[in-house]
Amino acid sequence: MTTWTPETWKQYSAKQQPEWPDTAEVEAVLKDLAGRPPLVFAGEARTLQERLGAVCRGEALLLQAGDCAESFDANSADSIRDKLKVILQMAVALMYSTGMPVVKVGRIAGQFAKPRSSDTETIDDVELPSFRGHIVNDVGFSADSRVADPARLLQAYNQSASTLNLLRAFTQGGFANLNRVHAWNQEFVAASPAGERYGQIADGITEALMFMKACGVDPDHHPSLHEVEFYTSHEALLLGYEQALTRLDTLTDTWYDCSAHMLWIGERTRELDGAHLEFLRGVQNPLGCKLGPTATPEEALAICEKLNPERIEGRLTLITRFGADKIADGLPPLLEAVRDSGHPVVWASDPMHGNTFTAPSGRKTRHLDAVMAELNGFFDAHAAAGTWAGGIHVELTGDDVTECLGGAAELTDDDLAVRYETMCDPRLNAAQSLDLAFLVAERLRDNNG
C-alpha cells in the first residue's frame, strides 16, 4: 500500500458523495472546519480501543445504538437525554443479566449523513436529488430543499459540539448515577412488560447499593457507580468533512479523525479499492465495517488486512447485517475465515438494516420478530464457530414512536401513522429496545453456559 496522508483518499473512487453546486464554497467551508477545535480527543479514542479490546477477548460487550440519521430539528436537551436513557437502560439490563461490563457507543453527535441506493427520488413524476441527511440537504421534497448546501457542514459540526457537551454533562455530572436507575424508566416504557422487567432490575440495583452502604462502602466515592464512559460514532461517509476534522496527535505522532471516537464504513462504501477504506486505514480511531449478504470470506479477510494489518485488539469491529432469512447461510463462512486467520475482531450484529421492508401503508418499517430472528441467527452461528458474539448495533430513539412493527405492544401497519417521525429508516422505540436487550442477555447466558 502507498504511504498514507489525510488526502490520499482523493486518488480513489469515492461513492456516496454529494454533488456540491459550488466547489469553491465547499473548499472554503472545509478550510474553516480544519481550523476549528477537534470534537473528540485522541486519548479518548485510544481508551475506547482498549475497551473494545476487552470485547474482542470475550471479556465485555459492545452496545452501539442511536438514531438512524440525526436531525437538525431535534436537538433539544430532552431529546438527547431520552436517547441516552434508553441506551443506559439497555446497558444496565445487559450488565445485570450477564455480569459483564458494557462498552457504550452512541450513533450520535455526528450521524447526519445517509447513503442512498439511488442518486435521485421520484414522486408524482417529479425527479429530485435524494435526501442525503441534514448535513447535505433537507428532507422536504422540493428543488430548493434538495440542493446540497455546504453551510450544512458547519451546522453539523456545531450541533455535534453541543450534543457532545450535553452528553458529557449527563454522563459525568450525576445523571448516570446508579442511584437514579429508576429515573431512566420513562413512563411509557415502565408500563410495558420490558419496562416492568427493567423495574425489577432497578430494584435489585437499589438494594445492592443500600447493602454496600450498610457495609461501609459509599457508592458516591466510586466513580464507576455514578459516572459512565460514553463514546460517539457515525458512518464516515462525507470524506471531505472527515478529512477536515482529522488531526495529528502530538503524543503519538499519528493521525486521528476527531469527528467521533469511532467511525464505521457502510455496506455501500466498503470497496477494497475505494476511497473510504483508503481514508480510514490511516486514522488510528477504532473502526467498524458493515458486512452484508454479498460479503465473501476473501473480502472480509482483505478488509481485516487493510484496516488492521498490525492485528491490534479493539481496532476493528465487523458489523454483520444479513437479514433474518440470510444469516444462517451467510455468516458462518465469514466467522470461520476470520477465526482461522487469527485476526482479532469484535463481532457485532446489526439486525435492523437487513430486515427493512415497505408495509402496505407505503412506509418503510421493520418487524421486531425479524430483528430478534437475526439476532438469534447471529448467536447460533457464533456458538457453532466457537467465536465471541460480542456486540449489537441498533437504530433506536428515546421517543415513543411507532416506526417498527411488533413488540409487546404488538404494533401493526395501522399503528405506523400514529407517530412515524423518522427522516429515513425506522427506529425501535424504548420498549422495543429493552425487549431486544433482554433477548441478547438471555442468548449470552445460554451461549456461555
C-alpha positions, 0 to 999 in steps of 0.5 A: 500500500502507498504511504498514507496522508489525510488526502490520499483518499482523493486518488480513489473512487469515492461513492456516496458523495454529494454533488456540491453546486459550488466547489469553491464554497465547499473548499472554503467551508472545509478550510474553516472546519480544519481550523476549528477545535477537534470534537473528540480527543485522541486519548479518548479514542485510544481508551475506547480501543482498549475497551473494545479490546476487552470485547474482542477477548470475550471479556465485555460487550459492545452496545452501539445504538442511536438514531438512524440519521440525526436531525437538525430539528431535534436537538433539544436537551430532552431529546438527547437525554431520552436517547441516552436513557434508553441506551443506559437502560439497555446497558444496565439490563445487559450488565445485570443479566450477564455480569459483564461490563458494557462498552457504550457507543452512541450513533450520535453527535455526528450521524447526519449523513445517509447513503442512498441506493439511488442518486435521485427520488421520484414522486408524482413524476417529479425527479429530485436529488435524494435526501442525503441527511441534514448535513447535505440537504433537507428532507422536504421534497422540493428543488430548493430543499434538495440542493446540497448546501455546504453551510450544512457542514458547519451546522453539523459540526456545531450541533455535534459540539453541543450534543457532545457537551450535553452528553458529557454533562449527563454522563459525568455530572450525576445523571448516570448515577446508579442511584437514579436507575429508576429515573431512566424508566420513562413512563411509557416504557415502565408500563410495558412488560420490558419496562416492568422487567427493567423495574425489577432490575432497578430494584435489585440495583437499589438494594445492592447499593443500600447493602454496600452502604450498610457495609461501609462502602459509599457508592458516591466515592466510586466513580464507576457507580455514578459516572459512565464512559460514553463514546460517539460514532457515525458512518464516515461517509462525507470524506471531505468533512472527515478529512477536515476534522482529522488531526495529528496527535502530538503524543503519538505522532499519528493521525486521528479523525476527531469527528467521533471516537469511532467511525464505521464504513457502510455496506455501500462504501466498503470497496477494497479499492475505494476511497473510504477504506483508503481514508480510514486505514490511516486514522488510528480511531477504532473502526467498524465495517458493515458486512452484508449478504454479498460479503465473501470470506476473501473480502472480509479477510482483505478488509481485516488486512487493510484496516488492521494489518498490525492485528491490534485488539479493539481496532476493528469491529465487523458489523454483520447485517444479513437479514433474518432469512440470510444469516444462517447461510451467510455468516458462518463462512465469514466467522470461520475465515476470520477465526482461522486467520487469527485476526482479532475482531469484535463481532457485532450484529446489526439486525435492523438494516437487513430486515427493512421492508415497505408495509402496505401503508407505503412506509418503510418499517421493520418487524421486531420478530425479524430483528430478534430472528437475526439476532438469534441467527447471529448467536447460533452461528457464533456458538457453532464457530466457537467465536465471541458474539460480542456486540449489537448495533441498533437504530433506536430513539428515546421517543415513543414512536411507532416506526417498527412493527411488533413488540409487546405492544404488538404494533401493526401497519395501522399503528405506523401513522400514529407517530412515524417521525423518522427522516429515513429508516425506522427506529425501535422505540424504548420498549422495543429496545429493552425487549431486544436487550433482554433477548441478547442477555438471555442468548449470552447466558445460554451461549456461555453456559 
